[in-house]
Amino acid sequence: MEENKEILVIIPTYNELENIQKLVPQVLAQNSKIEILVVDDNSPDGTADAVEKMMQTTSRLHLLKRSSKMGLGTAYVAGFRFALERQYNIIFEMDADFSHDPEEIPRFLETIRDYDLVIGSRYIRGVNVVNWPMSRLLLSWLANLYTRIVTGLPLKDSTSGYKCFKRRVLEAIDLDRVNSDGYAFQIEMDFKAWKKGFRLIEIPIVFVDRDVGVSKMNSGIVREAAIMVWRLRFLSLLGRL
């Protein structure tokens, strides 16, 4: 990574008022070249209003307001388009709820120098998840095992939402054909980057479940991911990724 290139951290939000006010300054503090894009899905709790207020004190914070709750995948795709249009070189995905530790960002930035996609993995060194019930932990671990078996994707944590891309990865993926959400979205982006020959690496992180707010996980997200892995496998066989 060249030192004079900009970094964009994309943070989708829906009802994250309390978290976003604490998270933004912590993320910006990690590197002077970091900028943040908050993609807000019309949060009724005033998340977007809080971001706009913070924007008055820093030029490194941006806001994309959407008219309704449209899902995580489309939020990231909108953020990716924003990043590509404005020529950011390094683009992060990051949750708004502090499950992803901002202090890990420098380690991602160091690692991305030699790779194209860096994935923060909960499972690369044992299981590093805090405050999840055993049922959810088992579901996540099995989802990743299932993905590896079906697709061959050589990752321990293909459903992780804490990751860092070089711009050329996003330029190579047809964003118009990325329509998945949740777990499936993360798997789809990893798989397409891998199949296009980019260099992927996992680095260990500790995932801490949210203290404030409500999880967006639901059974529909799990079903979508279960179907998506087969779709990716067949599209790959047909050369249509």
C-alpha positions as CSV (number, residue, x, y, z in Angstrom):
1,M,0.0,0.0,0.0
2,E,1.4,3.4,-1.0
3,E,1.5,5.8,1.9
4,N,-0.3,8.6,0.1
5,K,-3.4,6.6,-0.8
6,E,-6.6,6.9,1.1
7,I,-8.5,4.3,3.1
8,L,-12.2,4.0,3.4
9,V,-14.0,2.1,6.2
10,I,-17.6,1.3,5.2
11,I,-20.0,0.9,8.2
12,P,-23.6,0.0,7.5
13,T,-26.1,1.1,10.2
14,Y,-29.6,0.5,11.3
15,N,-30.5,1.8,14.7
16,E,-26.9,2.2,15.9
17,L,-27.1,5.6,17.4
18,E,-25.2,4.9,20.6
19,N,-22.6,2.7,19.0
20,I,-21.8,5.0,16.0
21,Q,-21.1,8.0,18.2
22,K,-18.4,6.0,20.0
23,L,-17.1,4.0,17.1
24,V,-16.3,6.9,14.6
25,P,-13.6,8.6,16.7
26,Q,-12.0,5.3,17.5
27,V,-11.8,4.3,13.9
28,L,-10.5,7.7,12.7
29,A,-7.8,7.5,15.5
30,Q,-6.2,4.4,13.9
31,N,-4.6,6.1,11.0
32,S,-4.6,9.7,9.7
33,K,-5.5,8.6,6.2
34,I,-8.7,6.7,7.2
35,E,-12.0,8.1,6.1
36,I,-15.4,6.6,7.1
37,L,-18.6,6.1,5.0
38,V,-21.7,5.3,7.1
39,V,-24.4,3.7,5.0
40,D,-27.6,4.2,7.0
41,D,-30.9,2.5,6.2
42,N,-33.2,5.3,7.5
43,S,-32.7,4.4,11.1
44,P,-35.6,5.6,13.2
45,D,-33.4,6.1,16.2
46,G,-31.6,9.1,14.6
47,T,-28.3,7.4,13.7
48,A,-28.0,9.5,10.5
49,D,-28.7,12.7,12.4
50,A,-25.8,11.9,14.8
51,V,-23.5,11.2,11.9
52,E,-24.4,14.5,10.2
53,K,-23.6,16.3,13.4
54,M,-20.2,14.6,13.6
55,M,-19.5,15.5,10.0
56,Q,-19.5,19.2,11.0
57,T,-16.3,18.6,12.9
58,T,-14.4,16.4,10.5
59,S,-14.0,16.1,6.7
60,R,-13.1,12.4,7.1
61,L,-16.6,11.2,7.7
62,H,-19.2,10.7,5.0
63,L,-22.9,9.6,5.0
64,L,-25.0,7.7,2.5
65,K,-28.7,7.8,3.5
66,R,-31.0,5.2,2.1
67,S,-34.8,5.4,2.1
68,S,-35.5,2.1,3.9
69,K,-34.0,-1.0,5.4
70,M,-32.5,-2.6,2.3
71,G,-30.0,-5.1,3.8
72,L,-26.4,-5.5,4.6
73,G,-25.3,-6.7,1.1
74,T,-26.8,-3.8,-0.8
75,A,-25.4,-1.4,1.8
76,Y,-21.8,-2.7,1.2
77,V,-22.3,-2.6,-2.6
78,A,-23.4,1.0,-2.4
79,G,-20.3,1.7,-0.3
80,F,-18.1,-0.1,-2.7
81,R,-19.4,2.0,-5.6
82,F,-18.8,5.1,-3.5
83,A,-15.2,4.0,-2.9
84,L,-14.5,3.1,-6.5
85,E,-15.9,6.4,-7.8
86,R,-13.7,8.4,-5.5
87,Q,-10.6,6.3,-6.1
88,Y,-10.0,4.9,-2.6
89,N,-7.2,2.4,-2.6
90,I,-8.0,0.4,0.5
91,I,-11.6,-0.4,1.5
92,F,-12.8,-2.0,4.7
93,E,-16.0,-3.7,5.8
94,M,-16.8,-3.3,9.4
95,D,-19.7,-3.7,11.8
96,A,-21.1,-0.8,13.7
97,D,-21.6,-2.6,17.0
98,F,-18.0,-3.0,18.3
99,S,-18.0,-6.7,17.5
100,H,-15.0,-5.7,15.3
101,D,-12.3,-4.1,17.4
102,P,-11.1,-0.8,15.7
103,E,-7.6,-1.3,17.1
104,E,-7.1,-4.2,14.7
105,I,-7.2,-1.8,11.7
106,P,-3.4,-1.2,11.7
107,R,-2.8,-4.9,11.5
108,F,-5.1,-5.2,8.5
109,L,-3.3,-2.3,6.9
110,E,0.1,-3.9,7.4
111,T,-1.1,-7.2,6.0
112,I,-2.8,-5.8,3.0
113,R,0.6,-4.6,1.7
114,D,1.3,-8.1,0.5
115,Y,-2.3,-9.4,-0.2
116,D,-5.4,-8.4,-2.0
117,L,-8.0,-9.3,0.5
118,V,-7.5,-9.6,4.3
119,I,-10.2,-11.4,6.3
120,G,-10.5,-11.1,10.1
121,S,-11.0,-14.7,11.1
122,R,-12.8,-15.9,14.3
123,Y,-11.7,-19.5,13.6
124,I,-8.1,-19.4,12.3
125,R,-6.7,-20.0,15.8
126,G,-9.3,-22.1,17.6
127,V,-12.6,-20.3,18.3
128,N,-12.3,-16.6,19.2
129,V,-15.9,-15.5,19.9
130,V,-17.1,-13.8,23.1
131,N,-20.7,-13.7,24.3
132,W,-22.4,-15.9,21.7
133,P,-24.7,-18.7,22.8
134,M,-23.4,-22.2,21.9
135,S,-26.2,-22.6,19.4
136,R,-25.2,-19.6,17.4
137,L,-21.5,-20.4,17.6
138,L,-22.1,-23.9,16.4
139,L,-24.3,-22.6,13.5
140,S,-21.5,-20.2,12.4
141,W,-18.8,-22.8,12.6
142,L,-20.8,-25.4,10.7
143,A,-21.7,-22.8,8.1
144,N,-18.1,-22.2,7.4
145,L,-17.3,-25.9,7.3
146,Y,-20.3,-26.4,4.9
147,T,-19.0,-23.6,2.6
148,R,-15.5,-25.1,2.4
149,I,-16.8,-28.6,1.5
150,V,-19.3,-27.3,-1.1
151,T,-17.2,-24.6,-2.8
152,G,-13.6,-25.5,-2.0
153,L,-13.0,-22.0,-0.7
154,P,-9.8,-22.3,1.5
155,L,-11.0,-20.1,4.4
156,K,-11.8,-21.0,8.0
157,D,-14.1,-17.9,8.3
158,S,-15.7,-17.1,5.0
159,T,-18.7,-15.5,6.8
160,S,-16.6,-12.9,8.6
161,G,-17.7,-9.3,8.0
162,Y,-14.4,-7.7,9.1
163,K,-12.3,-7.5,6.0
164,C,-10.1,-5.3,3.9
165,F,-9.9,-5.1,0.1
166,K,-7.5,-3.5,-2.3
167,R,-9.5,-1.5,-4.9
168,R,-8.5,-3.8,-7.8
169,V,-10.5,-6.7,-6.2
170,L,-13.7,-4.7,-6.2
171,E,-13.0,-3.4,-9.7
172,A,-12.7,-7.0,-10.9
173,I,-16.0,-8.1,-9.4
174,D,-19.3,-7.3,-11.2
175,L,-21.1,-5.5,-8.4
176,D,-24.3,-5.5,-10.5
177,R,-24.4,-9.3,-10.0
178,V,-23.9,-9.3,-6.3
179,N,-27.4,-9.5,-4.8
180,S,-26.9,-11.5,-1.6
181,D,-27.1,-10.5,2.0
182,G,-25.7,-11.4,5.4
183,Y,-23.6,-14.6,5.5
184,A,-24.2,-15.2,1.8
185,F,-22.9,-11.8,0.8
186,Q,-19.6,-12.4,2.7
187,I,-19.2,-15.8,1.2
188,E,-19.9,-14.5,-2.3
189,M,-17.4,-11.7,-2.1
190,D,-14.7,-14.0,-0.8
191,F,-15.4,-16.7,-3.3
192,K,-15.4,-14.4,-6.3
193,A,-12.1,-12.8,-5.2
194,W,-10.5,-16.2,-4.8
195,K,-11.8,-17.5,-8.2
196,K,-10.4,-14.4,-9.9
197,G,-6.9,-15.3,-8.6
198,F,-6.5,-12.6,-6.0
199,R,-4.4,-13.3,-2.9
200,L,-6.5,-13.9,0.2
201,I,-5.3,-14.3,3.8
202,E,-7.0,-14.7,7.1
203,I,-5.7,-13.0,10.3
204,P,-7.0,-13.9,13.7
205,I,-9.4,-11.5,15.5
206,V,-11.5,-11.8,18.6
207,F,-15.2,-11.3,17.8
208,V,-17.2,-9.8,20.7
209,D,-21.0,-9.8,20.4
210,R,-22.7,-6.5,20.7
211,D,-23.4,-4.9,24.1
212,V,-25.9,-2.3,22.7
213,G,-28.7,-2.8,20.2
214,V,-30.3,-5.8,18.6
215,S,-28.6,-8.4,16.3
216,K,-29.8,-8.4,12.7
217,M,-29.3,-12.2,12.3
218,N,-32.4,-14.3,11.3
219,S,-33.2,-17.7,9.8
220,G,-33.7,-16.2,6.3
221,I,-30.0,-15.1,6.3
222,V,-28.9,-18.7,7.1
223,R,-31.1,-20.2,4.4
224,E,-29.8,-17.8,1.8
225,A,-26.2,-18.7,2.6
226,A,-27.0,-22.4,2.4
227,I,-28.4,-22.0,-1.1
228,M,-25.7,-19.5,-2.2
229,V,-22.8,-21.8,-1.8
230,W,-24.3,-24.3,-4.4
231,R,-25.1,-21.4,-6.7
232,L,-21.5,-20.2,-6.5
233,R,-20.2,-23.7,-7.2
234,F,-22.3,-24.2,-10.3
235,L,-21.7,-20.6,-11.6
236,S,-17.9,-21.3,-11.2
237,L,-18.2,-24.6,-13.1
238,L,-20.0,-22.8,-15.9
239,G,-17.5,-20.0,-15.9
240,R,-20.2,-17.4,-15.2
241,L,-19.0,-15.7,-12.0
